[in-house]
Amino acid sequence: MINEYDSVVLVRCVEGIPAGTSGAVLMVFDNGNAYECEFFDGEESLGTVTVKCECLRLVERYVET
């Protein structure tokens, strides 16, 4: 399961944000069936959207230091 603060990438277009866009998970809903994510183009935020689990791929787990 993807967790809060993990790095993710979209595997399909969601709300005008293209597949391949990187983001971070802000909240987890319904035991991982959906996520609130913020997506970025470089350092610029493209906004936050709620995304179903099948639209995301985990890139890197968040590790608290």
Secondary structure, 3 states (H helix, E strand, C coil): CCCCCCEEEECCCECCECCCCEEEEEEEEHHHCEEEEEEEECCEEEEEEEEEHHHEEEEECCCCC
